[in-house]
Amino acid sequence: MKQRTLTKKMIIETGKEMFSCGLVVGTWGNISARLPGEENLLAITPSGMDYLSLTPEDLVLAELTGEIMEGSRKPSIELPLHLAVYNARPEIQAVVHVHSVYATAWAAARKSIPGALEDLVQIAGGDVKVADYALPGTEELGGNAVRALKGRQGVLLANHGLLGAGRDLKEALKVCQIVEKAAKTLLAAQLLGGAVALSEEDILNMRDFYLNSYGQR
């Protein structure tokens, strides 16, 4: 129970940071995380509630089958999207979904963000692809997102927003922050004739560096 409470508190703090960074407006977006030691369970934010007023009791626990196990609130409409990612990617421990301005602009244009920045390819794994459009809250959206997320940590949802996946909540949020920065930077690069994508070899080297050498060990 202690781990459950800790995970819920971390989700709430992630929501506050997500909101303060301008990655969402109002109550849109959603966050989830697997529960340590209970990987078949996840905690997810409730539907339509202010991030700044959430309490641990507001979060909902669900099994990977979608069955609600704990909580009196209605879970985010995007629960099927989160479930699809966790079921397809056992290594993913946290998912953050945002509607940030610049990433959503690329999503609305249905254009992938090229792998043209070192920090982007390090944390996202390469370019950020656009998932085929599907209505929010549908299993189809989850399936489309999983396919476009293959080999990546971030995916654009067509006409919708951005999803970041990570080994923990901090990394999932960082994916969203770096993708948003890249979306803004590479849009500006279009004014200079367009961004030059890194080679696949360089992308693989940068990704390996991030996973195995970056930061303190």
N, CA and C atoms as a LAMMPS dump frame, in Angstrom:
ITEM: TIMESTEP
0
ITEM: NUMBER OF ATOMS
651
ITEM: BOX BOUNDS ff ff ff
-5.0000000000000000e+02 5.0000000000000000e+02
-5.0000000000000000e+02 5.0000000000000000e+02
-5.0000000000000000e+02 5.0000000000000000e+02
ITEM: ATOMS id mol type element x y z
1 1 1 N 0.824 -1.211 0
2 1 2 C 0 0 0
3 1 3 C 0.857 1.26 0
4 2 1 N 2.024 1.19 0.667
5 2 2 C 2.918 2.335 0.708
6 2 3 C 3.41 2.694 -0.693
7 3 1 N 3.761 1.668 -1.495
8 3 2 C 4.225 1.909 -2.86
9 3 3 C 3.11 2.491 -3.725
10 4 1 N 1.895 2.032 -3.496
11 4 2 C 0.763 2.571 -4.251
12 4 3 C 0.607 4.069 -3.976
13 5 1 N 0.67 4.426 -2.707
14 5 2 C 0.511 5.839 -2.327
15 5 3 C 1.64 6.675 -2.902
16 6 1 N 2.86 6.155 -2.853
17 6 2 C 4.01 6.878 -3.384
18 6 3 C 3.858 7.106 -4.887
19 7 1 N 3.444 6.079 -5.611
20 7 2 C 3.255 6.213 -7.062
21 7 3 C 2.182 7.239 -7.37
22 8 1 N 1.091 7.21 -6.631
23 8 2 C 0.022 8.181 -6.834
24 8 3 C 0.522 9.603 -6.607
25 9 1 N 1.31 9.792 -5.554
26 9 2 C 1.85 11.124 -5.265
27 9 3 C 2.792 11.586 -6.38
28 10 1 N 3.57 10.662 -6.921
29 10 2 C 4.482 11.009 -8.015
30 10 3 C 3.7 11.409 -9.269
31 11 1 N 2.588 10.733 -9.527
32 11 2 C 1.736 11.1 -10.666
33 11 3 C 1.182 12.503 -10.473
34 12 1 N 0.754 12.813 -9.268
35 12 2 C 0.207 14.144 -8.989
36 12 3 C 1.273 15.219 -9.184
37 13 1 N 2.49 14.966 -8.702
38 13 2 C 3.578 15.932 -8.887
39 13 3 C 3.917 16.093 -10.367
40 14 1 N 3.875 14.988 -11.119
41 14 2 C 4.122 15.059 -12.562
42 14 3 C 3.059 15.914 -13.233
43 15 1 N 1.811 15.768 -12.813
44 15 2 C 0.734 16.573 -13.37
45 15 3 C 0.926 18.058 -13.116
46 16 1 N 1.367 18.39 -11.919
47 16 2 C 1.608 19.794 -11.593
48 16 3 C 2.735 20.374 -12.439
49 17 1 N 3.801 19.596 -12.621
50 17 2 C 4.917 20.067 -13.441
51 17 3 C 4.5 20.173 -14.902
52 18 1 N 3.752 19.206 -15.391
53 18 2 C 3.248 19.218 -16.758
54 18 3 C 2.413 20.467 -17.01
55 19 1 N 1.575 20.805 -16.053
56 19 2 C 0.723 21.984 -16.169
57 19 3 C 1.549 23.266 -16.11
58 20 1 N 2.499 23.326 -15.18
59 20 2 C 3.309 24.544 -15.018
60 20 3 C 4.213 24.786 -16.218
61 21 1 N 4.595 23.715 -16.926
62 21 2 C 5.431 23.843 -18.119
63 21 3 C 4.632 24.245 -19.357
64 22 1 N 3.317 24.304 -19.237
65 22 2 C 2.488 24.676 -20.368
66 22 3 C 2.278 23.558 -21.375
67 23 1 N 2.486 22.32 -20.939
68 23 2 C 2.286 21.195 -21.849
69 23 3 C 0.813 20.834 -22.008
70 24 1 N -0.008 21.333 -21.094
71 24 2 C -1.457 21.148 -21.182
72 24 3 C -2.142 22.452 -20.776
73 25 1 N -3.395 22.567 -21.165
74 25 2 C -4.241 23.679 -20.745
75 25 3 C -5.482 23.095 -20.096
76 26 1 N -5.905 23.661 -18.984
77 26 2 C -7.095 23.159 -18.309
78 26 3 C -6.898 21.75 -17.791
79 27 1 N -7.867 20.892 -18.05
80 27 2 C -7.832 19.53 -17.51
81 27 3 C -7.459 18.483 -18.568
82 28 1 N -7.008 18.934 -19.731
83 28 2 C -6.68 17.97 -20.8
84 28 3 C -5.347 17.272 -20.525
85 29 1 N -5.115 16.166 -21.248
86 29 2 C -3.93 15.359 -21.022
87 29 3 C -4.206 14.323 -19.94
88 30 1 N -3.272 13.398 -19.743
89 30 2 C -3.428 12.355 -18.73
90 30 3 C -2.09 11.699 -18.441
91 31 1 N -2.01 11.053 -17.291
92 31 2 C -0.756 10.464 -16.804
93 31 3 C -1.06 9.119 -16.168
94 32 1 N -0.15 8.162 -16.354
95 32 2 C -0.294 6.88 -15.679
96 32 3 C 1.077 6.313 -15.36
97 33 1 N 1.084 5.33 -14.465
98 33 2 C 2.324 4.617 -14.133
99 33 3 C 1.988 3.232 -13.627
100 34 1 N 2.86 2.283 -13.947
101 34 2 C 2.719 0.949 -13.357
102 34 3 C 3.028 1.047 -11.863
103 35 1 N 2.455 0.139 -11.106
104 35 2 C 2.737 0.085 -9.671
105 35 3 C 3.909 -0.853 -9.423
106 36 1 N 4.964 -0.383 -8.755
107 36 2 C 6.127 -1.233 -8.487
108 36 3 C 5.726 -2.516 -7.758
109 37 1 N 6.202 -3.637 -8.277
110 37 2 C 5.876 -4.92 -7.673
111 37 3 C 4.51 -5.449 -8.061
112 38 1 N 3.735 -4.632 -8.77
113 38 2 C 2.398 -5.038 -9.223
114 38 3 C 2.24 -4.607 -10.68
115 39 1 N 3.116 -5.1 -11.552
116 39 2 C 3.206 -4.603 -12.913
117 39 3 C 1.949 -4.82 -13.744
118 40 1 N 1.032 -5.66 -13.212
119 40 2 C -0.236 -5.844 -13.911
120 40 3 C -1.247 -4.763 -13.536
121 41 1 N -0.839 -3.838 -12.667
122 41 2 C -1.697 -2.75 -12.235
123 41 3 C -1.079 -1.408 -12.621
124 42 1 N -1.938 -0.449 -12.964
125 42 2 C -1.473 0.911 -13.203
126 42 3 C -2.373 1.893 -12.477
127 43 1 N -1.804 3.036 -12.173
128 43 2 C -2.564 4.153 -11.616
129 43 3 C -2.673 5.213 -12.697
130 44 1 N -3.862 5.796 -12.865
131 44 2 C -4.085 6.771 -13.921
132 44 3 C -4.907 7.939 -13.389
133 45 1 N -4.69 9.105 -13.97
134 45 2 C -5.419 10.297 -13.552
135 45 3 C -6.901 10.172 -13.913
136 46 1 N -7.767 10.85 -13.152
137 46 2 C -9.205 10.808 -13.429
138 46 3 C -9.577 11.734 -14.574
139 47 1 N -10.753 11.548 -15.099
140 47 2 C -11.246 12.357 -16.211
141 47 3 C -11.678 13.742 -15.745
142 48 1 N -11.175 14.771 -16.441
143 48 2 C -11.698 16.12 -16.283
144 48 3 C -11.488 16.777 -14.942
145 49 1 N -10.39 16.471 -14.244
146 49 2 C -10.134 17.094 -12.951
147 49 3 C -8.87 17.942 -12.995
148 50 1 N -8.901 19.044 -12.264
149 50 2 C -7.806 20.005 -12.211
150 50 3 C -6.544 19.359 -11.636
151 51 1 N -5.435 19.476 -12.366
152 51 2 C -4.177 18.886 -11.905
153 51 3 C -3.706 19.465 -10.574
154 52 1 N -4.001 20.719 -10.332
155 52 2 C -3.493 21.387 -9.136
156 52 3 C -4.274 21.017 -7.883
157 53 1 N -5.418 20.359 -8.048
158 53 2 C -6.227 20.008 -6.881
159 53 3 C -6.358 18.505 -6.677
160 54 1 N -5.656 17.706 -7.482
161 54 2 C -5.752 16.253 -7.355
162 54 3 C -5.194 15.761 -6.02
163 55 1 N -5.818 14.739 -5.469
164 55 2 C -5.315 14.047 -4.29
165 55 3 C -5.089 12.581 -4.668
166 56 1 N -4.307 11.835 -3.878
167 56 2 C -4.089 10.42 -4.189
168 56 3 C -5.393 9.632 -4.313
169 57 1 N -6.399 10.029 -3.564
170 57 2 C -7.677 9.325 -3.596
171 57 3 C -8.416 9.525 -4.927
172 58 1 N -8.051 10.558 -5.677
173 58 2 C -8.713 10.824 -6.952
174 58 3 C -8.223 9.902 -8.063
175 59 1 N -7.039 9.328 -7.889
176 59 2 C -6.483 8.478 -8.943
177 59 3 C -7.178 7.121 -8.97
178 60 1 N -7.139 6.501 -10.125
179 60 2 C -7.829 5.228 -10.344
180 60 3 C -6.805 4.132 -10.614
181 61 1 N -7.01 2.971 -10.008
182 61 2 C -6.163 1.807 -10.282
183 61 3 C -6.904 0.859 -11.211
184 62 1 N -6.193 0.397 -12.233
185 62 2 C -6.792 -0.525 -13.201
186 62 3 C -5.818 -1.645 -13.534
187 63 1 N -6.36 -2.807 -13.829
188 63 2 C -5.543 -3.905 -14.325
189 63 3 C -5.247 -3.673 -15.801
190 64 1 N -4.28 -4.404 -16.334
191 64 2 C -3.935 -4.262 -17.739
192 64 3 C -5.034 -4.78 -18.659
193 65 1 N -6.016 -5.437 -18.095
194 65 2 C -7.194 -5.849 -18.865
195 65 3 C -8.201 -4.71 -18.995
196 66 1 N -8.012 -3.649 -18.177
197 66 2 C -8.944 -2.531 -18.176
198 66 3 C -9.913 -2.554 -17.009
199 67 1 N -9.907 -3.634 -16.22
200 67 2 C -10.818 -3.726 -15.082
201 67 3 C -10.39 -2.737 -13.991
202 68 1 N -11.322 -1.952 -13.511
203 68 2 C -11.04 -0.982 -12.451
204 68 3 C -10.958 -1.718 -11.118
205 69 1 N -9.871 -1.507 -10.399
206 69 2 C -9.635 -2.214 -9.144
207 69 3 C -9.787 -1.322 -7.917
208 70 1 N -9.594 -0.015 -8.109
209 70 2 C -9.667 0.883 -6.953
210 70 3 C -9.937 2.303 -7.428
211 71 1 N -10.746 3.025 -6.664
212 71 2 C -11.013 4.422 -6.973
213 71 3 C -12.478 4.67 -7.291
214 72 1 N -12.988 5.805 -6.825
215 72 2 C -14.388 6.154 -7.044
216 72 3 C -14.572 7.084 -8.235
217 73 1 N -13.481 7.59 -8.78
218 73 2 C -13.564 8.515 -9.917
219 73 3 C -13.611 7.751 -11.238
220 74 1 N -14.1 8.435 -12.262
221 74 2 C -14.049 7.886 -13.611
222 74 3 C -12.648 8.105 -14.157
223 75 1 N -11.987 7.069 -14.682
224 75 2 C -10.616 7.257 -15.177
225 75 3 C -10.604 8.079 -16.457
226 76 1 N -9.443 8.558 -16.809
227 76 2 C -9.277 9.282 -18.063
228 76 3 C -9.882 8.496 -19.212
229 77 1 N -10.478 9.218 -20.15
230 77 2 C -11.025 8.582 -21.346
231 77 3 C -9.957 7.819 -22.116
232 78 1 N -8.68 8.22 -21.922
233 78 2 C -7.594 7.589 -22.664
234 78 3 C -7.011 6.359 -21.978
235 79 1 N -7.736 5.784 -21.03
236 79 2 C -7.258 4.543 -20.411
237 79 3 C -6.924 3.478 -21.459
238 80 1 N -7.744 3.265 -22.507
239 80 2 C -7.369 2.256 -23.519
240 80 3 C -6.053 2.562 -24.22
241 81 1 N -5.731 3.836 -24.392
242 81 2 C -4.456 4.226 -25.007
243 81 3 C -3.297 3.809 -24.113
244 82 1 N -3.391 4.109 -22.828
245 82 2 C -2.338 3.739 -21.888
246 82 3 C -2.204 2.221 -21.8
247 83 1 N -3.334 1.525 -21.721
248 83 2 C -3.298 0.057 -21.643
249 83 3 C -2.61 -0.549 -22.858
250 84 1 N -2.883 0.003 -24.032
251 84 2 C -2.272 -0.52 -25.257
252 84 3 C -0.756 -0.416 -25.198
253 85 1 N -0.254 0.715 -24.695
254 85 2 C 1.198 0.908 -24.603
255 85 3 C 1.812 -0.07 -23.609
256 86 1 N 1.213 -0.189 -22.429
257 86 2 C 1.773 -1.087 -21.417
258 86 3 C 1.728 -2.546 -21.858
259 87 1 N 0.663 -2.951 -22.49
260 87 2 C 0.547 -4.346 -22.927
261 87 3 C 1.511 -4.684 -24.051
262 88 1 N 1.833 -3.685 -24.884
263 88 2 C 2.743 -3.922 -26.003
264 88 3 C 4.206 -3.762 -25.617
265 89 1 N 4.46 -2.951 -24.587
266 89 2 C 5.838 -2.604 -24.229
267 89 3 C 6.08 -2.848 -22.73
268 90 1 N 6.449 -4.065 -22.351
269 90 2 C 6.628 -4.384 -20.93
270 90 3 C 7.666 -3.519 -20.225
271 91 1 N 8.614 -2.962 -20.987
272 91 2 C 9.658 -2.146 -20.355
273 91 3 C 9.173 -0.751 -19.98
274 92 1 N 8.054 -0.336 -20.54
275 92 2 C 7.52 0.996 -20.241
276 92 3 C 6.856 0.977 -18.88
277 93 1 N 7.251 1.935 -18.035
278 93 2 C 6.712 2.011 -16.679
279 93 3 C 5.799 3.22 -16.459
280 94 1 N 5.839 4.184 -17.382
281 94 2 C 5.034 5.393 -17.202
282 94 3 C 4.686 6.002 -18.552
283 95 1 N 3.51 6.624 -18.617
284 95 2 C 3.028 7.261 -19.843
285 95 3 C 2.493 8.64 -19.499
286 96 1 N 2.915 9.636 -20.272
287 96 2 C 2.425 11.008 -20.116
288 96 3 C 1.881 11.462 -21.462
289 97 1 N 0.644 11.923 -21.473
290 97 2 C -0.006 12.385 -22.703
291 97 3 C -0.332 13.865 -22.56
292 98 1 N 0.17 14.675 -23.499
293 98 2 C 0.007 16.129 -23.421
294 98 3 C -0.557 16.679 -24.729
295 99 1 N -0.983 17.946 -24.664
296 99 2 C -1.485 18.657 -25.845
297 99 3 C -0.662 19.932 -26.047
298 100 1 N 0.642 19.818 -25.975
299 100 2 C 1.524 20.976 -26.094
300 100 3 C 1.421 21.606 -27.48
301 101 1 N 1.641 22.918 -27.549
302 101 2 C 1.314 23.689 -28.744
303 101 3 C 2.073 23.231 -29.985
304 102 1 N 3.402 23.177 -29.903
305 102 2 C 4.19 22.93 -31.106
306 102 3 C 4.124 21.477 -31.549
307 103 1 N 4.186 20.546 -30.605
308 103 2 C 4.056 19.129 -30.984
309 103 3 C 2.684 18.859 -31.588
310 104 1 N 1.661 19.495 -31.016
311 104 2 C 0.311 19.303 -31.544
312 104 3 C 0.161 19.929 -32.927
313 105 1 N 0.922 20.985 -33.195
314 105 2 C 0.901 21.576 -34.538
315 105 3 C 1.396 20.562 -35.564
316 106 1 N 2.494 19.863 -35.249
317 106 2 C 2.996 18.815 -36.157
318 106 3 C 1.971 17.69 -36.267
319 107 1 N 1.309 17.365 -35.147
320 107 2 C 0.302 16.304 -35.171
321 107 3 C -0.887 16.702 -36.034
322 108 1 N -1.278 17.986 -35.966
323 108 2 C -2.399 18.47 -36.769
324 108 3 C -2.048 18.47 -38.256
325 109 1 N -0.779 18.746 -38.556
326 109 2 C -0.308 18.702 -39.944
327 109 3 C -0.035 17.276 -40.405
328 110 1 N -0.064 16.341 -39.442
329 110 2 C 0.229 14.919 -39.694
330 110 3 C 1.604 14.744 -40.321
331 111 1 N 2.579 15.438 -39.725
332 111 2 C 3.968 15.359 -40.174
333 111 3 C 4.844 14.893 -39.023
334 112 1 N 5.675 13.884 -39.294
335 112 2 C 6.611 13.401 -38.286
336 112 3 C 7.657 14.469 -37.985
337 113 1 N 8.117 14.501 -36.736
338 113 2 C 9.205 15.394 -36.344
339 113 3 C 10.517 14.69 -36.668
340 114 1 N 11.356 15.243 -37.55
341 114 2 C 12.572 14.535 -37.979
342 114 3 C 13.598 14.396 -36.856
343 115 1 N 14.387 13.348 -36.952
344 115 2 C 15.456 13.116 -35.979
345 115 3 C 16.655 13.988 -36.295
346 116 1 N 16.508 15.282 -36.061
347 116 2 C 17.537 16.243 -36.459
348 116 3 C 18.186 16.953 -35.281
349 117 1 N 17.865 16.545 -34.066
350 117 2 C 18.469 17.144 -32.875
351 117 3 C 18.98 16.026 -31.972
352 118 1 N 20.165 16.247 -31.408
353 118 2 C 20.796 15.193 -30.632
354 118 3 C 19.994 14.802 -29.395
355 119 1 N 19.483 15.798 -28.648
356 119 2 C 18.735 15.441 -27.443
357 119 3 C 17.437 14.723 -27.79
358 120 1 N 16.839 15.085 -28.924
359 120 2 C 15.61 14.416 -29.343
360 120 3 C 15.854 12.938 -29.628
361 121 1 N 16.874 12.627 -30.428
362 121 2 C 17.089 11.232 -30.797
363 121 3 C 17.608 10.421 -29.619
364 122 1 N 18.302 11.078 -28.693
365 122 2 C 18.761 10.372 -27.505
366 122 3 C 17.592 9.85 -26.693
367 123 1 N 16.629 10.719 -26.414
368 123 2 C 15.555 10.321 -25.502
369 123 3 C 14.369 9.707 -26.216
370 124 1 N 14.107 10.112 -27.462
371 124 2 C 12.947 9.578 -28.188
372 124 3 C 13.303 8.351 -29.011
373 125 1 N 14.59 8.19 -29.34
374 125 2 C 15.018 7.031 -30.111
375 125 3 C 15.075 7.253 -31.609
376 126 1 N 14.801 8.465 -32.044
377 126 2 C 14.823 8.778 -33.477
378 126 3 C 13.794 9.832 -33.795
379 127 1 N 13.274 9.805 -35.011
380 127 2 C 12.212 10.754 -35.348
381 127 3 C 10.951 10.399 -34.563
382 128 1 N 10.026 11.346 -34.487
383 128 2 C 8.774 11.107 -33.76
384 128 3 C 7.675 10.988 -34.801
385 129 1 N 7.16 9.786 -34.944
386 129 2 C 6.203 9.489 -36.007
387 129 3 C 4.783 9.887 -35.609
388 130 1 N 3.914 9.985 -36.623
389 130 2 C 2.511 10.317 -36.396
390 130 3 C 1.668 9.049 -36.499
391 131 1 N 0.912 8.767 -35.445
392 131 2 C -0.015 7.634 -35.486
393 131 3 C -1.215 7.988 -36.348
394 132 1 N -1.746 7.021 -37.054
395 132 2 C -2.948 7.237 -37.847
396 132 3 C -4.077 7.748 -36.952
397 133 1 N -4.945 8.562 -37.518
398 133 2 C -6.006 9.165 -36.714
399 133 3 C -7.042 8.133 -36.269
400 134 1 N -7.487 8.296 -35.039
401 134 2 C -8.63 7.557 -34.509
402 134 3 C -9.244 8.421 -33.417
403 135 1 N -10.513 8.228 -33.152
404 135 2 C -11.196 9.029 -32.145
405 135 3 C -10.598 8.786 -30.759
406 136 1 N -10.575 9.816 -29.91
407 136 2 C -10.045 9.655 -28.558
408 136 3 C -10.848 8.63 -27.764
409 137 1 N -10.146 7.927 -26.887
410 137 2 C -10.795 6.962 -26.021
411 137 3 C -11.061 5.616 -26.653
412 138 1 N -10.632 5.422 -27.894
413 138 2 C -10.915 4.162 -28.593
414 138 3 C -9.722 3.217 -28.551
415 139 1 N -10.006 1.925 -28.658
416 139 2 C -8.936 0.939 -28.756
417 139 3 C -8.153 1.123 -30.054
418 140 1 N -8.83 1.623 -31.082
419 140 2 C -8.153 1.872 -32.351
420 140 3 C -7.037 2.891 -32.179
421 141 1 N -7.29 3.935 -31.4
422 141 2 C -6.254 4.94 -31.139
423 141 3 C -5.055 4.295 -30.46
424 142 1 N -5.315 3.42 -29.487
425 142 2 C -4.229 2.732 -28.804
426 142 3 C -3.403 1.88 -29.743
427 143 1 N -4.072 1.134 -30.616
428 143 2 C -3.353 0.297 -31.57
429 143 3 C -2.527 1.113 -32.543
430 144 1 N -3.101 2.2 -33.029
431 144 2 C -2.367 3.07 -33.954
432 144 3 C -1.139 3.671 -33.282
433 145 1 N -1.293 4.085 -32.018
434 145 2 C -0.182 4.691 -31.286
435 145 3 C 0.947 3.692 -31.068
436 146 1 N 0.592 2.473 -30.7
437 146 2 C 1.604 1.439 -30.455
438 146 3 C 2.42 1.167 -31.712
439 147 1 N 1.757 1.111 -32.857
440 147 2 C 2.48 0.847 -34.108
441 147 3 C 3.46 1.975 -34.427
442 148 1 N 3.041 3.213 -34.248
443 148 2 C 3.916 4.347 -34.557
444 148 3 C 4.989 4.541 -33.49
445 149 1 N 4.774 3.976 -32.31
446 149 2 C 5.715 4.111 -31.196
447 149 3 C 6.816 3.054 -31.242
448 150 1 N 6.718 2.104 -32.145
449 150 2 C 7.688 1.011 -32.199
450 150 3 C 9.117 1.548 -32.287
451 151 1 N 9.961 1.103 -31.351
452 151 2 C 11.35 1.535 -31.327
453 151 3 C 11.543 2.965 -30.86
454 152 1 N 10.513 3.578 -30.316
455 152 2 C 10.557 4.983 -29.914
456 152 3 C 9.993 5.153 -28.508
457 153 1 N 10.204 6.334 -27.957
458 153 2 C 9.639 6.683 -26.646
459 153 3 C 8.595 7.787 -26.758
460 154 1 N 8.404 8.31 -27.953
461 154 2 C 7.418 9.361 -28.151
462 154 3 C 6.676 9.159 -29.453
463 155 1 N 5.397 9.574 -29.466
464 155 2 C 4.59 9.444 -30.678
465 155 3 C 3.594 10.601 -30.743
466 156 1 N 3.385 11.116 -31.954
467 156 2 C 2.364 12.125 -32.177
468 156 3 C 1.051 11.424 -32.497
469 157 1 N -0.025 11.902 -31.905
470 157 2 C -1.36 11.397 -32.189
471 157 3 C -2.017 12.374 -33.147
472 158 1 N -2.336 11.93 -34.351
473 158 2 C -2.823 12.819 -35.397
474 158 3 C -3.996 13.671 -34.919
475 159 1 N -3.889 14.998 -35.144
476 159 2 C -4.944 15.95 -34.8
477 159 3 C -5.286 15.956 -33.309
478 160 1 N -4.323 15.566 -32.487
479 160 2 C -4.639 15.341 -31.076
480 160 3 C -3.561 15.859 -30.133
481 161 1 N -2.386 15.247 -30.167
482 161 2 C -1.351 15.654 -29.228
483 161 3 C -0.141 14.742 -29.264
484 162 1 N 0.492 14.608 -28.112
485 162 2 C 1.771 13.896 -27.987
486 162 3 C 1.712 12.931 -26.824
487 163 1 N 2.332 11.758 -26.999
488 163 2 C 2.456 10.792 -25.908
489 163 3 C 3.931 10.502 -25.691
490 164 1 N 4.358 10.559 -24.432
491 164 2 C 5.716 10.197 -24.052
492 164 3 C 5.694 8.982 -23.145
493 165 1 N 6.588 8.035 -23.386
494 165 2 C 6.669 6.814 -22.59
495 165 3 C 8.075 6.689 -22.026
496 166 1 N 8.184 6.216 -20.781
497 166 2 C 9.501 6.139 -20.177
498 166 3 C 9.65 5.03 -19.163
499 167 1 N 10.876 4.911 -18.67
500 167 2 C 11.175 3.915 -17.649
501 167 3 C 10.689 4.357 -16.283
502 168 1 N 10.336 5.609 -16.167
503 168 2 C 9.703 6.141 -14.964
504 168 3 C 8.97 7.426 -15.356
505 169 1 N 8.291 8.033 -14.403
506 169 2 C 7.498 9.224 -14.702
507 169 3 C 8.372 10.4 -15.13
508 170 1 N 9.526 10.544 -14.51
509 170 2 C 10.414 11.654 -14.879
510 170 3 C 10.841 11.543 -16.331
511 171 1 N 11.168 10.339 -16.762
512 171 2 C 11.608 10.17 -18.143
513 171 3 C 10.449 10.378 -19.111
514 172 1 N 9.273 9.873 -18.793
515 172 2 C 8.119 10.05 -19.672
516 172 3 C 7.795 11.531 -19.855
517 173 1 N 7.871 12.302 -18.761
518 173 2 C 7.637 13.74 -18.855
519 173 3 C 8.747 14.419 -19.642
520 174 1 N 9.986 13.976 -19.426
521 174 2 C 11.118 14.57 -20.143
522 174 3 C 10.995 14.326 -21.643
523 175 1 N 10.503 13.159 -22.027
524 175 2 C 10.264 12.887 -23.446
525 175 3 C 9.347 13.958 -24.024
526 176 1 N 8.256 14.25 -23.328
527 176 2 C 7.306 15.26 -23.805
528 176 3 C 7.953 16.64 -23.88
529 177 1 N 8.768 16.97 -22.893
530 177 2 C 9.419 18.281 -22.873
531 177 3 C 10.412 18.421 -24.025
532 178 1 N 11.214 17.384 -24.262
533 178 2 C 12.213 17.441 -25.329
534 178 3 C 11.554 17.418 -26.702
535 179 1 N 10.511 16.615 -26.864
536 179 2 C 9.806 16.594 -28.15
537 179 3 C 9.162 17.95 -28.422
538 180 1 N 8.588 18.567 -27.413
539 180 2 C 7.983 19.89 -27.605
540 180 3 C 9.041 20.917 -28.006
541 181 1 N 10.204 20.876 -27.35
542 181 2 C 11.296 21.797 -27.711
543 181 3 C 11.747 21.556 -29.15
544 182 1 N 11.862 20.273 -29.514
545 182 2 C 12.275 19.939 -30.878
546 182 3 C 11.241 20.403 -31.894
547 183 1 N 9.974 20.239 -31.567
548 183 2 C 8.912 20.666 -32.478
549 183 3 C 9.002 22.157 -32.756
550 184 1 N 9.29 22.927 -31.721
551 184 2 C 9.422 24.38 -31.877
552 184 3 C 10.687 24.736 -32.645
553 185 1 N 11.801 24.109 -32.291
554 185 2 C 13.086 24.399 -32.923
555 185 3 C 13.071 24.044 -34.407
556 186 1 N 12.527 22.87 -34.72
557 186 2 C 12.559 22.411 -36.111
558 186 3 C 11.538 23.134 -36.976
559 187 1 N 10.518 23.678 -36.349
560 187 2 C 9.603 24.545 -37.105
561 187 3 C 10.344 25.816 -37.522
562 188 1 N 11.158 26.358 -36.604
563 188 2 C 11.975 27.532 -36.937
564 188 3 C 12.997 27.189 -38.014
565 189 1 N 13.527 25.962 -37.971
566 189 2 C 14.525 25.549 -38.965
567 189 3 C 13.946 25.536 -40.377
568 190 1 N 12.625 25.37 -40.469
569 190 2 C 12.003 25.4 -41.795
570 190 3 C 12.212 26.753 -42.474
571 191 1 N 12.319 27.815 -41.682
572 191 2 C 12.533 29.158 -42.234
573 191 3 C 13.935 29.304 -42.821
574 192 1 N 14.838 28.41 -42.417
575 192 2 C 16.225 28.466 -42.884
576 192 3 C 16.502 27.424 -43.963
577 193 1 N 15.453 26.869 -44.482
578 193 2 C 15.62 25.905 -45.564
579 193 3 C 15.362 24.474 -45.165
580 194 1 N 15.036 24.244 -43.892
581 194 2 C 14.717 22.89 -43.449
582 194 3 C 15.819 22.267 -42.621
583 195 1 N 15.424 21.402 -41.689
584 195 2 C 16.388 20.724 -40.825
585 195 3 C 17.069 19.576 -41.566
586 196 1 N 18.292 19.284 -41.169
587 196 2 C 19.039 18.155 -41.725
588 196 3 C 19.009 17.02 -40.708
589 197 1 N 18.369 15.932 -41.069
590 197 2 C 18.249 14.803 -40.152
591 197 3 C 19.602 14.132 -39.929
592 198 1 N 19.804 13.62 -38.73
593 198 2 C 20.996 12.844 -38.427
594 198 3 C 20.926 11.499 -39.136
595 199 1 N 22.086 10.907 -39.403
596 199 2 C 22.113 9.592 -40.036
597 199 3 C 21.615 8.536 -39.058
598 200 1 N 21.161 7.415 -39.585
599 200 2 C 20.684 6.33 -38.734
600 200 3 C 21.794 5.843 -37.804
601 201 1 N 23.027 5.813 -38.305
602 201 2 C 24.163 5.394 -37.47
603 201 3 C 24.367 6.356 -36.311
604 202 1 N 24.315 7.644 -36.598
605 202 2 C 24.483 8.633 -35.533
606 202 3 C 23.337 8.568 -34.526
607 203 1 N 22.134 8.342 -35.017
608 203 2 C 20.991 8.216 -34.113
609 203 3 C 21.173 7.032 -33.177
610 204 1 N 21.598 5.901 -33.71
611 204 2 C 21.811 4.718 -32.88
612 204 3 C 22.911 4.957 -31.851
613 205 1 N 23.972 5.647 -32.27
614 205 2 C 25.066 5.951 -31.337
615 205 3 C 24.608 6.887 -30.231
616 206 1 N 23.81 7.902 -30.588
617 206 2 C 23.331 8.846 -29.592
618 206 3 C 22.354 8.181 -28.626
619 207 1 N 21.527 7.297 -29.139
620 207 2 C 20.586 6.571 -28.287
621 207 3 C 21.333 5.667 -27.315
622 208 1 N 22.353 4.984 -27.808
623 208 2 C 23.161 4.116 -26.953
624 208 3 C 23.868 4.933 -25.874
625 209 1 N 24.372 6.094 -26.261
626 209 2 C 25.015 6.982 -25.296
627 209 3 C 24.045 7.361 -24.187
628 210 1 N 22.828 7.739 -24.559
629 210 2 C 21.831 8.146 -23.557
630 210 3 C 21.494 6.992 -22.617
631 211 1 N 21.309 5.808 -23.184
632 211 2 C 20.887 4.674 -22.377
633 211 3 C 21.988 4.131 -21.475
634 212 1 N 23.253 4.217 -21.932
635 212 2 C 24.324 3.524 -21.224
636 212 3 C 25.424 4.413 -20.636
637 213 1 N 25.5 5.671 -21.055
638 213 2 C 26.611 6.507 -20.591
639 213 3 C 26.184 7.866 -20.034
640 214 1 N 25.03 8.359 -20.437
641 214 2 C 24.61 9.702 -20.058
642 214 3 C 24.295 9.794 -18.568
643 215 1 N 24.655 10.92 -17.968
644 215 2 C 24.324 11.155 -16.559
645 215 3 C 25.217 10.407 -15.592
646 216 1 N 24.793 10.383 -14.347
647 216 2 C 25.571 9.727 -13.267
648 216 3 C 25.131 8.272 -13.124
649 217 1 N 26.08 7.404 -12.919
650 217 2 C 25.784 5.991 -12.744
651 217 3 C 26.087 5.552 -11.322
